[in-house]
């Protein structure tokens, strides 16, 4: 299966079922009371992170995810059946955003769920509207429409360690040597065209997940080469291992090229803890290796660990892995302390559901507002009693008073949101 890490899909929640308009018809009962049941709720579209998934390839062909509608209400106060939610499995690390780029869900752990498209509520049957002033309501509510939106699914791998470097620095060779991963390896640039993951056993008690990111080149953050498509996969890594080919003509330039791309990405990745590694030292004498290490050390920040290894021959890898383990543990501690200092964020809900606005349009008055539009969506405008109920709600909310204040006259049209117009 091809590795797909970014795809757009349409998610459609189920509509709520309509409420029923019904009256009892029983033997010896001439005029039975209203007994229309409520409609069932539509199914929601729920995304769930699963460690058994590793690609978004299935969504390349399945471009629409639709939950089922709720069933309509029935007589004898029988409610329509609510539809089951549509649960969609995606890889751990999937970020879901809407068309504006707003993040709707960040599924960072196995089993984590998020409702991305909410199913519509079922409409009330006429039995629900019986009151002292309304003994025989001859109307019921329509079911609400479910959410319908285009979303972007973006996979950002969750690895402890990210391997970065220019093409042919030896990242795939190193990952293949230290883990069970089997990335494609060849003696030409851009061998790796998809990220590779490998579990590395450091010791009996510690295993870390490594991600081999396709080779970066100068300008990658701006869209050149292959690596810019995969920089997102190191956003979550705790530590970066920066590999440099010891045979590079200019080691300092090779180092600075990658640092510049990490810094230029939309999230500055250059401040991530790093270990810098000169690779392919097999066959070189120690004096030559020391000279190359000395020339590079002057360019890297003070305190940054510098290693010389041979991923091919396994030389110096053990020492590198123990240093990686120590750095990852330190970074985890830093993140834990930062989370404790920040505390749990307090979320407040904006109390704007009841807000509404009246504007005078050409030929009609437009009423907008989340709550009032919700009532309009459930109104059967072909039923006089149902429209009268909507009027009553607008009266209680103060909308009718505002229409009067703006000079509306009898017979002029009122429209709530995108729904049908009715006479004032």
C-alpha positions in Angstrom: 0.0 0.0 0.0 1.3 3.5 -0.9 2.2 5.9 1.8 -0.3 8.7 1.7 0.0 11.4 4.4 -2.3 14.2 3.3 -5.7 13.9 1.8 -9.0 15.8 1.6 -12.4 14.1 2.2 -16.0 15.1 2.7 -17.6 14.1 5.9 -21.4 14.0 6.1 -23.3 13.3 9.3 -26.8 11.8 9.2 -29.9 13.9 9.3 -32.3 13.6 12.2 -35.6 11.9 11.6 -38.8 13.9 11.4 -41.2 13.8 14.2 -44.6 12.3 13.5 -48.0 14.0 13.5 -50.5 11.4 14.6 -53.7 11.0 16.8 -54.9 8.0 18.7 -57.5 5.9 16.9 -58.9 3.5 19.5 -62.2 1.7 19.9 -64.7 3.6 21.9 -62.5 6.8 21.7 -63.9 9.2 19.2 -61.3 11.9 19.5 -58.0 10.5 20.7 -55.2 12.8 21.7 -51.9 13.4 19.8 -49.5 10.5 19.9 -46.8 11.3 17.3 -43.4 10.1 18.4 -40.0 11.8 18.0 -37.6 11.2 15.2 -34.3 9.5 15.9 -31.0 11.3 15.9 -28.7 11.1 12.8 -25.3 9.3 13.2 -22.2 11.4 13.7 -18.9 10.9 11.9 -16.3 10.0 14.5 -12.6 9.6 13.8 -10.5 7.2 16.0 -6.8 6.9 16.1 -5.6 3.4 15.7 -2.0 2.0 15.9 -3.1 -0.6 13.4 -3.3 2.0 10.7 -0.2 3.6 9.1 -1.3 5.4 6.0 -4.2 7.5 4.8 -4.2 5.7 1.4 -7.7 4.4 1.7 -9.1 7.9 1.6 -7.5 8.5 -1.8 -10.4 6.6 -3.3 -13.0 7.0 -0.5 -13.7 10.7 -0.8 -16.9 10.8 1.1 -17.7 9.5 4.6 -21.4 9.5 5.3 -23.3 8.4 8.5 -26.9 7.1 8.3 -30.0 9.2 9.0 -32.2 8.8 12.0 -35.6 7.2 11.4 -38.9 9.1 11.5 -41.1 9.0 14.5 -44.2 6.8 14.5 -47.7 6.8 16.0 -48.4 5.6 19.5 -45.5 7.8 20.7 -43.0 5.4 19.2 -39.7 7.1 18.6 -37.7 6.6 15.5 -34.4 4.6 15.8 -31.3 6.8 16.1 -28.6 5.9 13.7 -25.2 4.5 14.8 -22.2 6.7 14.6 -19.8 6.1 11.7 -16.4 5.4 13.3 -13.5 6.0 11.0 -10.0 4.6 11.9 -7.0 6.7 11.0 -3.3 6.4 12.0 -2.1 7.7 15.3 -0.8 11.2 14.6 -3.6 12.3 12.3 -4.5 16.0 12.4 -8.0 17.0 11.0 -8.6 20.5 9.9 -11.4 22.4 8.1 -11.3 24.4 4.9 -10.0 27.4 6.8 -7.1 25.5 8.3 -8.7 25.4 11.7 -7.7 22.3 13.6 -10.7 20.2 14.5 -8.9 17.3 16.1 -5.4 16.1 16.8 -5.4 12.4 17.4 -2.1 11.8 19.1 -2.7 8.6 21.0 -4.1 5.2 20.3 -7.9 5.0 20.8 -8.4 8.7 21.0 -11.7 9.8 19.4 -13.1 13.0 18.0 -16.6 13.9 16.6 -15.8 15.8 13.4 -19.4 15.9 12.0 -22.3 15.9 14.4 -25.5 14.1 13.5 -28.7 16.1 13.4 -31.2 15.9 16.3 -34.5 14.1 15.6 -37.6 16.4 15.4 -40.3 16.3 18.1 -43.5 14.6 17.3 -46.8 16.4 17.9 -47.3 14.6 21.2 -44.5 16.7 22.5 -46.4 20.0 22.0 -49.5 19.3 24.0 -50.2 22.1 26.5 -53.1 23.7 28.3 -53.5 26.1 25.4 -52.7 23.6 22.6 -54.8 20.5 23.2 -54.5 19.0 19.6 -51.3 20.2 17.9 -51.4 19.2 14.2 -47.7 19.7 13.5 -44.4 18.1 14.3 -40.8 19.2 13.9 -38.5 18.2 11.0 -35.3 16.5 11.9 -32.1 18.7 11.9 -29.6 18.3 9.1 -26.3 16.7 10.0 -23.0 18.6 9.6 -21.6 18.5 6.1 -18.0 19.7 5.6 -14.7 19.2 3.7 -11.8 18.3 5.9 -8.1 17.8 5.4 -6.5 14.7 7.0 -2.8 15.2 7.6 -0.6 12.5 9.1 2.2 13.7 11.3 4.2 10.7 12.6 4.8 10.5 16.3 8.4 9.3 16.7 10.8 9.9 19.5 13.7 10.6 17.2 13.9 12.1 13.7 16.8 11.4 11.3 17.5 14.4 9.1 20.3 15.3 6.7 21.1 16.0 3.0 20.4 13.2 0.5 22.7 10.2 0.8 23.9 11.2 4.3 23.2 7.6 5.3 19.9 7.9 7.3 18.3 4.9 5.8 21.4 2.8 6.3 21.5 3.8 9.9 17.8 3.0 10.5 18.2 -0.4 8.8 21.2 -1.2 11.0 19.6 -0.3 14.3 16.0 -1.4 13.8 13.8 -3.9 12.0 12.9 -1.3 9.3 14.0 -2.2 5.8 14.1 1.1 3.9 15.3 1.2 0.2 19.0 1.9 0.1 21.0 2.9 -3.0 24.0 5.0 -4.0 22.1 7.8 -5.6 20.2 10.8 -4.0 16.5 10.7 -3.0 16.4 6.9 -2.5 14.0 7.5 0.3 10.8 9.0 -1.1 8.5 8.2 1.9 9.2 8.4 5.6 10.3 5.2 7.3 9.7 4.1 10.9 11.7 1.7 13.0 11.7 0.6 16.6 15.1 0.7 18.1 15.9 -1.3 21.3 18.5 0.7 23.2 18.7 -1.7 26.1 16.6 -4.3 27.8 14.2 -1.6 29.2 14.2 1.1 26.6 12.9 1.2 23.0 12.6 4.3 20.9 10.7 5.0 17.7 13.0 6.5 14.9 11.7 8.2 11.8 13.8 8.5 8.7 12.8 11.7 6.9 13.5 11.9 3.1 16.6 14.0 2.3 16.3 17.7 2.5 18.0 20.2 0.1 18.4 23.9 0.2 15.0 25.5 -0.3 13.1 22.4 1.0 11.0 24.5 3.3 9.9 26.6 0.4 8.9 23.6 -1.7 12.1 22.3 -3.4 13.0 18.6 -3.5 11.1 16.0 -1.6 11.8 16.8 2.0 9.4 19.7 2.3 6.5 17.3 2.1 7.7 15.4 5.1 9.0 18.1 7.4 5.7 17.8 9.2 6.7 14.4 10.4 9.4 15.8 12.7 7.1 18.4 14.3 6.4 15.9 17.0 9.8 14.3 17.5 11.6 15.0 20.7 15.1 14.8 19.4 16.8 15.1 16.0 19.8 13.2 14.8 21.5 15.2 12.1 23.6 13.0 9.8 26.4 14.5 7.6 28.4 12.6 5.1 32.0 12.9 6.2 33.1 13.1 2.6 31.1 16.3 1.9 33.2 19.0 0.3 32.1 21.5 2.9 30.9 20.0 6.2 29.9 23.4 7.7 27.8 24.3 4.6 26.1 20.9 4.8 25.3 21.5 8.4 24.0 25.0 7.9 21.8 24.0 4.9 19.7 21.7 7.1 19.6 24.1 10.0 18.3 26.8 7.7 15.5 24.5 6.4 14.5 23.5 9.9 14.3 27.1 10.9 12.4 28.2 7.8 9.6 25.6 8.2 6.3 27.0 9.4 7.2 25.6 12.9 10.8 26.5 13.8 12.4 23.0 14.2 15.9 24.2 14.6 15.6 24.6 18.4 14.7 20.9 18.8 17.4 19.0 20.8 20.0 17.7 18.2 22.9 15.3 18.0 25.2 15.9 15.0 26.7 12.8 13.5 29.5 12.5 10.9 28.8 9.3 9.0 30.7 6.9 6.7 34.0 7.0 8.7 34.9 3.5 7.8 38.3 3.4 6.0 39.5 6.7 7.3 42.3 7.0 9.9 41.6 8.6 13.2 43.7 11.7 12.5 41.5 12.5 9.4 38.3 11.9 11.4 39.5 14.2 14.2 40.3 16.9 11.7 36.8 16.7 10.2 35.3 16.7 13.7 37.3 19.8 14.7 36.3 21.8 11.6 32.6 21.0 12.3 32.6 21.6 16.0 33.3 25.3 15.5 30.1 25.7 13.6 27.6 23.9 15.9 26.2 25.4 19.0 28.2 25.0 22.2 27.0 21.9 24.1 25.7 20.0 21.1 26.9 16.4 21.0 29.0 15.5 18.1 29.7 11.9 17.0 31.6 10.0 14.2 30.1 6.7 13.1 29.8 4.2 10.3 26.2 3.2 9.8 27.4 0.6 7.3 30.0 -1.0 9.6 28.2 -0.4 12.9 31.1 1.7 14.2 30.3 4.1 17.1 26.6 3.3 16.9 26.3 2.0 20.5 27.6 5.2 22.0 25.3 7.3 19.8 22.2 5.4 20.8 22.9 5.7 24.5 23.4 9.5 24.0 20.1 9.6 22.1 18.3 7.8 24.9 19.7 10.3 27.5 18.6 13.3 25.4 15.1 11.9 24.8 14.7 11.3 28.5 15.8 14.8 29.3 13.4 16.3 26.8 10.5 14.3 28.1 11.3 15.7 31.6 11.4 19.2 30.2 8.0 18.7 28.5 6.4 17.2 31.6 7.6 20.1 33.8 6.3 22.6 31.2 2.9 21.0 31.2 2.7 21.0 35.0 3.7 24.7 35.1 1.1 25.7 32.5 -1.6 23.7 34.3 -4.8 22.6 32.7 -6.3 25.2 30.4 -9.6 26.6 31.3 -12.0 26.6 28.4 -14.9 28.9 28.3 -17.8 28.7 26.0 -19.0 31.9 24.3 -22.6 32.5 25.2 -23.6 33.5 21.7 -26.1 30.8 20.9 -29.0 33.0 21.9 -27.6 36.0 19.9 -29.5 37.1 16.8 -29.6 39.9 14.3 -32.2 41.5 12.1 -31.2 43.2 8.8 -33.4 44.7 6.1 -32.8 43.2 2.7 -34.3 43.9 -0.7 -37.9 42.7 -0.4 -37.6 41.0 3.0 -36.2 41.1 6.5 -33.5 38.6 7.4 -33.1 37.1 10.8 -29.8 35.4 11.6 -28.5 33.6 14.8 -27.5 30.2 15.8 -30.4 29.4 18.1 -33.2 30.9 16.0 -31.9 29.3 12.8 -31.9 25.9 14.6 -35.6 26.3 15.3 -36.2 27.3 11.7 -34.4 24.2 10.4 -36.9 22.1 12.4 -40.0 24.0 11.2 -42.3 22.6 8.5 -43.1 25.9 6.7 -46.0 24.2 4.9 -47.8 23.8 8.2 -49.5 26.9 9.6 -49.3 25.7 13.2 -45.6 24.9 12.9 -45.0 28.5 11.5 -47.1 29.9 14.4 -44.9 28.1 16.9 -41.8 29.6 15.2 -43.4 33.0 15.6 -44.1 32.4 19.3 -40.4 31.5 19.8 -39.3 34.7 17.9 -41.7 36.7 20.1 -40.2 35.3 23.3 -36.6 36.0 22.0 -37.5 39.6 21.2 -37.1 39.2 17.5 -40.6 40.3 16.7 -40.1 43.5 18.7 -37.0 44.3 16.7 -38.8 43.7 13.4 -41.5 46.1 14.5 -38.8 48.6 15.6 -37.2 48.4 12.1 -40.6 49.3 10.5 -41.9 46.0 9.2 -45.5 46.0 8.1 -48.2 43.4 7.9 -47.7 41.1 5.0 -44.0 41.8 4.5 -41.7 38.7 4.3 -39.5 37.4 7.1 -36.7 35.0 6.4 -34.7 33.1 9.1 -31.2 32.3 7.9 -31.3 30.2 4.6 -34.8 28.9 5.3 -38.2 29.7 3.7 -39.9 33.1 4.1 -43.2 33.7 5.8 -45.5 36.6 6.2 -45.1 38.9 9.2 
